[in-house]
Amino acid sequence: IGAAMTVDRRVAQGIRFVGVVGLIGLVAGCFVSLRHALHAYLVAWSFATTTALGCLFFILFHHVTAARWSTVVRRLAEHVVGALPWLAIGALPILLGVTVLYGWTGHDSNPLLQHKRPYLNVPFFVVRMIIYLTVWALIAEKMRRRSFEQDTTRDPGLTMNMRRWSGPSLIALALTLSFASFDLLMSLEYAWYSTIFGVYVFAGGIVAGHALLAIVARLPVAELKARVTEDTRHDLGKWIFAFAVFWMYITFSQFMLIYYANIPEETEWMTNRWQGSWRIIVSLVVICMFLFPFTVLMSATTKKLSRVLLTVCGVVLFGHFLEMIVLVMPVMHPEGYAVSYVWMDISALVLVLGLTGFGV
């Protein structure tokens, strides 16, 4: 026990150090370009939060379907969603910087914006964000506490309790995540909208969440090595494969609907992301989120190979981060990715990962 506590202290110290380094870098970035620093933070925070929500979906789906295979890695997902209350606190810079991040907070006389004013206004935005963050944190904590309580009581009634709560919680998660994606990401360009944008963001988070679980399940811990078998890796690989296909289906559906409708307000969002270096980054997102996992994980053998699965999961997580960059940064730099500010993007990511790691 003493050795385990020593390791935990070292990990905690390392996480705090990483977070402080990221914080210093981002604060310095605020003096260079406050607007870019806040957009970089939005990218990193959205990446971490959607990935954690992907793990929360995994837990809820586990209970609502009475699955058995996922019991082995369910506790890992419960640890990951333990970061959601901390990420809720981490949303404070976004709420404080809302007037810098979002163009609809200004005094634009655009008739379309005036039509959306009852929804797109700062007080209502803050209220909605508090609701989203509270719902996510409450669901995560309820599922974690019931699961931890069962470790000591062995009460099978707790399983039924979690199963009963998982159905309504899935509905609440779907609604809050959809509206949060509208508010945080889609409203960056208030003239553009997509009715399946919420599903698109959800799909990316699910793929990333399962990829993170597969990575955590491979940590060098004796109990994990004994329990996470080839069959468990195979099942996780199947989920990543399936949701990578689902992500591509939603991505193509959104693109196809906008392409053949050919409405200027809709196509502008796509054309802004298909010029300059954005074309390369969008292509990388498709490769990392779909083509690579689809090709590699098609075989049952590769799903069971630990190193192959780890490689795929690392690529998927990198692709999900690039995806968040594509959703946010063209608002600031429509001509292409600002390479000169890459240190700011990395600092924001390091800071948010430090905060997430502390929560886990």
C-alpha positions in Angstrom: 0.0 0.0 0.0 2.9 2.3 0.9 4.5 1.7 -2.5 1.2 2.4 -4.3 0.7 5.7 -2.4 4.3 6.7 -3.4 3.6 6.1 -7.0 0.3 8.0 -6.8 2.1 11.0 -5.2 4.6 11.0 -8.0 1.9 10.8 -10.7 0.0 13.7 -9.0 3.2 15.8 -8.8 3.9 15.1 -12.5 0.3 16.1 -13.5 0.5 19.3 -11.5 3.8 20.1 -13.1 2.4 19.5 -16.6 -0.6 21.7 -15.8 1.5 24.5 -14.5 3.7 24.4 -17.6 0.6 24.7 -19.8 -0.8 27.5 -17.7 2.4 29.5 -17.9 2.5 29.0 -21.7 -1.1 30.0 -22.2 -0.9 33.1 -19.9 2.1 34.2 -21.9 0.0 33.6 -25.1 -2.7 35.9 -23.7 -0.3 38.8 -23.9 0.6 37.9 -27.5 -3.0 37.3 -28.8 -5.8 37.0 -26.3 -8.2 36.0 -29.0 -6.1 33.1 -30.3 -5.3 32.0 -26.7 -9.0 31.7 -25.9 -9.7 29.8 -29.1 -6.8 27.5 -28.4 -8.2 26.8 -25.0 -11.7 26.2 -26.4 -10.1 23.6 -28.8 -8.3 21.8 -26.0 -11.3 21.9 -23.6 -13.7 20.6 -26.2 -11.3 17.8 -27.1 -11.0 16.7 -23.4 -14.6 17.1 -22.6 -16.0 15.3 -25.6 -13.6 12.4 -25.0 -14.7 12.2 -21.3 -18.3 12.3 -22.4 -17.6 9.4 -24.8 -16.5 7.4 -21.7 -19.7 8.5 -19.9 -21.7 7.2 -22.8 -19.8 3.9 -22.5 -20.8 3.6 -18.8 -24.5 4.4 -19.4 -24.7 2.1 -22.4 -23.0 -0.7 -20.4 -25.8 -0.5 -17.7 -28.8 0.1 -20.0 -27.9 -3.0 -22.1 -26.8 -5.1 -19.1 -23.5 -5.8 -20.8 -21.0 -8.2 -19.2 -17.9 -8.0 -21.3 -17.3 -4.3 -20.5 -17.3 -4.8 -16.7 -13.5 -5.4 -16.9 -12.9 -1.9 -18.2 -15.9 -0.1 -16.8 -14.0 1.1 -13.7 -11.4 2.7 -16.0 -14.2 4.7 -17.7 -15.5 5.7 -14.3 -12.1 7.1 -13.4 -12.0 9.1 -16.7 -15.4 10.7 -16.1 -14.2 11.7 -12.7 -12.5 14.5 -14.6 -15.9 16.0 -15.7 -16.4 18.1 -12.5 -12.9 19.5 -12.9 -13.5 20.2 -16.6 -16.7 22.0 -15.5 -14.5 24.3 -13.4 -12.1 24.5 -16.4 -14.9 26.0 -18.5 -14.6 29.3 -16.5 -12.1 30.9 -19.1 -14.6 30.2 -21.8 -17.5 31.8 -19.9 -15.3 34.8 -19.0 -14.0 35.2 -22.5 -17.4 34.7 -24.3 -17.3 38.3 -25.7 -13.9 37.6 -27.3 -14.7 34.2 -28.6 -18.1 34.7 -30.2 -19.0 37.4 -32.8 -22.7 37.3 -31.9 -21.9 39.1 -28.6 -21.2 42.3 -30.4 -23.6 44.9 -31.8 -23.9 43.5 -35.3 -27.1 44.8 -37.0 -27.3 41.7 -39.2 -31.1 40.8 -39.5 -30.3 37.1 -39.1 -28.4 37.8 -35.8 -31.3 39.9 -34.6 -33.6 37.0 -35.3 -31.5 34.7 -33.2 -31.0 37.2 -30.3 -33.5 35.6 -27.9 -31.2 32.5 -28.0 -27.8 34.0 -28.7 -27.2 36.4 -25.8 -24.6 36.2 -23.1 -26.8 35.7 -20.0 -28.8 32.8 -21.6 -25.5 31.3 -22.9 -24.0 31.3 -19.4 -27.2 29.7 -17.9 -27.2 27.0 -20.6 -23.5 26.2 -20.0 -24.1 25.9 -16.3 -26.9 23.5 -16.9 -24.9 21.3 -19.3 -21.9 21.2 -17.0 -24.0 20.4 -14.0 -25.9 17.6 -15.7 -22.7 16.0 -16.9 -21.0 16.2 -13.5 -24.1 14.9 -11.6 -24.5 11.9 -13.9 -20.8 11.0 -13.7 -20.7 11.3 -9.9 -23.9 9.3 -9.4 -22.6 6.4 -11.5 -19.2 6.5 -9.9 -20.5 6.6 -6.3 -22.9 3.7 -6.9 -20.2 1.6 -8.5 -17.7 2.4 -5.7 -20.4 1.6 -3.1 -20.9 -1.8 -4.6 -17.3 -2.6 -4.0 -17.9 -2.7 -0.3 -21.6 -3.6 0.0 -21.8 -6.2 -2.8 -25.4 -5.2 -3.1 -26.9 -6.3 -6.5 -29.6 -3.7 -6.0 -27.1 -1.0 -6.9 -26.7 -2.6 -10.3 -30.5 -2.3 -10.9 -30.4 1.3 -9.6 -27.7 2.2 -12.1 -29.6 0.5 -14.9 -32.8 2.4 -14.1 -30.9 5.7 -14.1 -28.9 5.0 -17.2 -31.9 5.3 -19.6 -33.0 8.8 -18.6 -29.3 9.8 -18.3 -28.6 8.8 -21.9 -31.5 11.1 -23.0 -30.1 13.9 -20.9 -26.6 13.3 -22.2 -27.8 13.4 -25.8 -29.8 16.6 -25.4 -27.1 18.5 -23.4 -24.3 17.4 -25.7 -26.2 18.4 -28.8 -27.1 21.9 -27.5 -23.6 22.4 -26.0 -22.1 21.6 -29.5 -24.4 24.2 -31.0 -23.5 26.8 -28.4 -19.8 26.2 -28.0 -18.7 25.3 -31.6 -21.4 26.0 -34.2 -22.3 29.5 -32.9 -18.7 30.6 -33.6 -20.2 31.3 -37.0 -23.7 32.2 -36.2 -24.9 32.5 -39.8 -24.2 28.8 -40.4 -26.1 25.8 -39.0 -26.4 22.1 -39.4 -29.2 20.0 -37.9 -26.9 17.0 -37.4 -24.0 18.9 -36.0 -24.7 17.6 -32.5 -24.6 14.0 -33.7 -21.4 14.7 -35.5 -19.7 16.0 -32.4 -21.1 13.1 -30.4 -19.7 10.6 -32.9 -16.2 12.0 -32.6 -16.3 12.0 -28.9 -17.4 8.3 -28.8 -14.5 7.2 -31.0 -12.0 9.2 -29.0 -13.5 7.9 -25.7 -13.2 4.3 -26.6 -9.7 4.9 -27.9 -8.7 6.4 -24.6 -10.2 3.4 -22.7 -8.1 1.0 -24.8 -5.0 3.0 -24.0 -5.7 3.1 -20.3 -6.5 -0.6 -20.3 -2.9 -1.2 -21.5 -1.2 0.6 -18.6 1.5 -1.4 -16.8 -0.6 -2.4 -13.8 -0.5 -6.0 -12.7 -4.3 -6.3 -12.1 -5.0 -4.9 -15.6 -2.6 -7.2 -17.2 -4.3 -10.2 -15.5 -7.9 -9.2 -16.5 -7.7 -7.3 -19.8 -7.4 -10.3 -22.2 -7.3 -10.6 -25.9 -11.1 -10.9 -26.0 -11.4 -7.5 -24.1 -9.1 -5.8 -26.6 -11.0 -7.4 -29.4 -14.3 -6.0 -28.1 -12.8 -2.5 -27.6 -11.4 -2.7 -31.2 -14.8 -3.6 -32.5 -16.4 -0.6 -30.8 -13.7 1.7 -32.2 -14.2 0.2 -35.7 -17.9 0.5 -35.5 -18.0 4.1 -34.3 -15.3 5.2 -36.8 -17.7 4.0 -39.5 -20.5 5.8 -37.8 -18.4 9.0 -37.6 -17.6 8.8 -41.3 -21.3 8.3 -42.1 -22.4 11.4 -40.2 -19.5 13.4 -41.6 -20.3 12.5 -45.2 -24.0 13.0 -44.6 -23.4 16.6 -43.4 -21.1 17.3 -46.3 -23.4 15.8 -48.9 -26.5 17.6 -47.7 -24.7 21.0 -47.8 -23.0 20.2 -51.2 -26.1 19.3 -53.2 -28.3 22.0 -51.5 -25.7 24.6 -52.6 -27.0 27.4 -50.3 -24.4 30.2 -49.9 -24.9 30.5 -46.1 -24.2 26.7 -45.7 -21.5 26.2 -48.2 -19.3 29.0 -46.8 -18.5 27.0 -43.7 -17.3 24.1 -45.9 -15.3 26.2 -48.4 -13.5 28.0 -45.5 -12.2 24.6 -44.4 -11.1 23.6 -47.9 -8.6 26.2 -48.7 -5.0 26.8 -47.8 -3.5 24.4 -45.2 -7.0 23.6 -43.9 -7.4 21.2 -46.8 -4.4 19.2 -45.6 -5.7 19.2 -41.9 -9.2 18.1 -42.9 -7.7 15.3 -45.0 -5.6 14.2 -41.9 -8.8 14.2 -39.8 -10.5 11.8 -42.2 -7.4 9.6 -42.3 -7.0 9.5 -38.5 -10.6 9.2 -37.6 -11.8 6.7 -40.3 -9.4 5.5 -43.0 -6.6 4.3 -40.7 -8.8 2.6 -38.0 -11.1 1.2 -40.6 -8.3 -0.4 -42.6 -6.2 -1.7 -39.7 -9.1 -2.9 -37.4 -11.0 -4.7 -40.2 -9.2 -7.9 -39.3 -10.1 -9.7 -36.1 -6.4 -10.5 -35.5 -5.3 -6.9 -35.5 -7.9 -6.0 -32.9 -6.3 -8.4 -30.5 -2.7 -7.2 -31.0 -2.0 -4.8 -28.2 0.6 -2.7 -30.0 -1.5 -2.4 -33.1 -4.5 -1.3 -31.1 -2.5 1.2 -29.2 -1.2 2.7 -32.4 -4.7 3.0 -33.8 -6.0 4.6 -30.6 -3.1 7.1 -30.5 -3.9 8.1 -34.2 -7.6 8.4 -33.4 -7.0 10.7 -30.4 -4.7 12.9 -32.5 -7.3 13.0 -35.2 -10.0 14.1 -32.7 -7.8 16.9 -31.6 -7.3 18.0 -35.2 -11.0 17.8 -35.7 -11.6 20.3 -32.9 -9.0 22.6 -34.4 -10.8 22.4 -37.8 -14.1 23.3 -36.1 -12.7 26.3 -34.2 -9.6 27.9 -35.7 -10.8 28.8 -39.3 -13.0 31.4 -37.6 -9.7 33.2 -36.7 -7.5 32.1 -39.6 -9.6 31.4 -42.7 -6.4 31.5 -44.9 -4.9 28.5 -43.2 -3.5 27.2 -39.9 -1.4 29.7 -38.0 1.9 27.8 -37.5 3.4 30.7 -35.6 0.9 30.2 -32.8 1.3 26.4 -32.5 3.1 26.8 -29.2 -0.1 28.4 -27.8 -2.2 25.5 -29.0 0.2 23.1 -27.4 0.2 25.1 -24.1 -3.6 25.0 -24.0 -3.7 21.3 -24.6 -1.1 20.6 -21.9 -3.0 22.7 -19.4 -6.3 21.0 -20.1 -4.7 17.5 -20.1 -3.1 18.4 -16.7 -6.5 19.4 -15.4 -8.1 16.2 -16.8 -5.3 14.1 -15.4 -5.7 15.6 -12.0 -9.5 14.8 -12.1 -8.8 11.2 -13.2 
